[in-house]
């Protein structure tokens, strides 16, 4: 009923990336619990446009429209490390899982809002669970994103995020450890 896969990408004699995946078919169960939806304060039309900034934001984010609904912008010296917003692909996506991974990965780590000047950050670990995988990802559809830092110490931030469809159903959960150099 379930398949686990693992792989490594090696370069110059060392492991550069490890990937593991678990694929399971839905099964009958008496247990069911929907993750609580973290609400977004503003609809997409009223949220602030988060621009693509060449050389600052990752190159792939130019293909994703993002609207900032709450939380401070990166490098603004904020006191809270959380954010929410809306996102959508600018072009049609072929594979729903890949499309949703792109939307989850487009947002900056909320810990960057605590800094007062630009500094690099890099993912150390990333775990994504697809709660409800849609059959397709329509480029006209907005997806809600919320993220908060749950732990921050010694240059590492642990963040918990969720992606929801425009009807409010959680479609993916994400946990990530990010090294913050600042």
C-alpha positions as CSV (number, residue, x, y, z in Angstrom):
1,X,0.0,0.0,0.0
2,X,3.0,2.3,0.2
3,X,6.3,2.8,-1.6
4,X,9.4,4.5,-0.3
5,X,12.1,5.8,-2.6
6,X,15.5,7.4,-1.8
7,X,18.2,8.8,-3.9
8,X,21.4,10.8,-3.7
9,X,23.0,13.3,-6.0
10,X,26.8,13.0,-5.9
11,X,29.3,15.4,-7.2
12,X,33.1,15.7,-6.8
13,X,33.1,12.6,-4.5
14,X,30.5,13.9,-2.1
15,X,26.7,13.8,-1.5
16,X,25.2,17.1,-2.5
17,X,21.5,16.3,-2.2
18,X,19.4,13.5,-0.7
19,X,15.8,12.9,-1.7
20,X,13.4,10.6,-0.1
21,X,9.7,10.1,-1.0
22,X,6.8,8.1,0.3
23,X,3.9,7.4,-2.0
24,X,0.8,5.8,-0.4
25,X,-2.6,5.1,-1.8
26,X,-5.6,6.4,0.1
27,X,-7.0,3.8,2.5
28,X,-10.1,3.5,4.6
29,X,-9.6,4.6,8.2
30,X,-11.7,5.7,11.1
31,X,-9.1,8.5,11.7
32,X,-9.3,11.8,9.9
33,X,-8.3,15.2,10.9
34,X,-7.9,18.2,8.7
35,X,-5.0,20.6,9.6
36,X,-6.3,23.9,10.9
37,X,-6.3,26.5,8.2
38,X,-4.3,29.6,9.1
39,X,-6.4,32.4,7.6
40,X,-5.1,35.1,5.4
41,X,-6.1,38.7,6.3
42,X,-6.5,40.1,2.8
43,X,-7.8,38.6,-0.5
44,X,-5.3,38.6,-3.4
45,X,-6.6,41.7,-5.0
46,X,-6.0,43.7,-1.8
47,X,-2.6,42.2,-1.0
48,X,0.7,43.9,-1.8
49,X,2.5,42.7,-4.9
50,X,5.8,41.0,-4.0
51,X,8.1,41.8,-7.0
52,X,10.7,39.7,-8.7
53,X,14.0,41.4,-8.1
54,X,16.8,40.1,-10.4
55,X,19.9,39.2,-8.4
56,X,18.0,39.3,-5.1
57,X,15.1,36.8,-5.4
58,X,15.6,33.4,-6.9
59,X,15.4,33.4,-10.7
60,X,12.5,30.9,-10.9
61,X,10.3,33.2,-8.9
62,X,9.8,35.4,-12.0
63,X,7.4,32.7,-13.1
64,X,5.2,33.0,-10.0
65,X,2.9,35.9,-9.1
66,X,3.0,36.6,-5.3
67,X,0.9,38.9,-3.2
68,X,1.9,39.7,0.4
69,X,-1.1,39.7,2.8
70,X,0.6,39.9,6.2
71,X,3.9,39.9,8.0
72,X,6.9,42.1,7.4
73,X,9.0,42.1,4.2
74,X,12.5,40.5,4.3
75,X,15.3,42.7,5.8
76,X,12.8,45.1,7.4
77,X,14.0,44.7,11.0
78,X,10.6,43.3,12.1
79,X,10.0,41.7,15.5
80,X,7.8,38.8,14.3
81,X,8.9,36.0,11.9
82,X,5.7,35.1,10.1
83,X,4.1,35.9,6.8
84,X,1.1,35.1,4.6
85,X,0.2,35.7,1.1
86,X,-1.2,34.5,-2.2
87,X,0.6,33.0,-5.2
88,X,-0.1,31.6,-8.6
89,X,1.9,30.4,-11.6
90,X,2.2,32.9,-14.5
91,X,2.0,30.0,-17.0
92,X,0.3,26.6,-17.1
93,X,2.0,23.9,-15.0
94,X,2.0,20.4,-16.2
95,X,2.6,18.3,-13.0
96,X,0.5,19.3,-9.9
97,X,3.1,18.1,-7.4
98,X,6.0,20.0,-9.1
99,X,3.8,23.1,-9.5
100,X,2.8,23.1,-5.8
101,X,6.5,22.5,-4.8
102,X,7.4,25.6,-6.8
103,X,4.7,27.7,-5.0
104,X,5.9,26.5,-1.6
105,X,9.6,27.2,-2.5
106,X,9.0,30.7,-3.9
107,X,8.5,32.4,-0.6
108,X,11.4,33.7,1.6
109,X,12.0,32.3,5.0
110,X,10.1,34.5,7.5
111,X,13.3,34.8,9.6
112,X,14.7,37.2,7.0
113,X,12.2,39.8,8.0
114,X,14.0,40.1,11.4
115,X,17.2,41.3,9.6
116,X,17.9,44.9,8.7
117,X,20.1,44.3,5.6
118,X,20.2,41.6,2.9
119,X,21.9,38.4,3.9
120,X,22.0,34.9,2.3
121,X,20.0,32.0,3.4
122,X,20.0,28.4,2.3
123,X,17.7,25.4,2.9
124,X,19.3,22.6,4.9
125,X,16.3,20.2,5.1
126,X,12.9,20.4,3.5
127,X,9.9,18.0,4.2
128,X,6.7,18.4,2.2
129,X,3.4,16.5,2.8
130,X,0.7,16.7,0.1
131,X,-2.6,16.6,2.0
132,X,-4.8,17.0,-1.1
133,X,-3.1,16.9,-4.4
134,X,-5.2,18.5,-7.1
135,X,-5.5,17.0,-10.6
136,X,-4.2,20.2,-12.2
137,X,-2.8,23.6,-11.2
138,X,-4.7,26.3,-13.1
139,X,-2.6,29.5,-13.6
140,X,-5.6,31.6,-13.0
141,X,-6.1,30.2,-9.5
142,X,-4.6,31.8,-6.4
143,X,-3.1,29.6,-3.6
144,X,-2.9,30.8,0.0
145,X,0.5,30.6,1.7
146,X,1.2,31.0,5.4
147,X,4.5,30.5,7.2
148,X,6.0,31.0,10.6
149,X,9.3,30.4,12.3
150,X,8.9,28.0,15.1
151,X,12.5,28.0,16.3
152,X,15.5,30.3,15.6
153,X,18.9,29.8,17.2
154,X,22.6,29.6,16.2
155,X,22.0,30.7,12.6
156,X,19.3,28.1,11.9
157,X,15.6,28.8,11.5
158,X,12.9,26.1,11.6
159,X,9.8,27.1,9.6
160,X,6.4,25.6,9.3
161,X,4.3,26.5,6.2
162,X,1.1,25.5,4.6
163,X,-0.4,26.0,1.1
164,X,-4.2,26.1,0.7
165,X,-6.5,26.3,-2.4
166,X,-8.7,29.3,-3.0
167,X,-11.6,27.4,-1.3
168,X,-9.6,27.3,2.0
169,X,-8.6,23.6,1.9
170,X,-5.0,22.8,3.0
171,X,-3.3,21.1,0.1
172,X,0.3,20.9,1.3
173,X,2.3,21.2,4.6
174,X,6.0,22.1,4.6
175,X,8.7,22.0,7.3
176,X,12.1,23.4,6.6
177,X,15.3,24.2,8.3
178,X,17.1,27.2,6.8
179,X,20.6,28.4,7.5
180,X,20.5,32.2,7.9
181,X,23.8,34.0,7.4
182,X,23.2,37.3,9.0
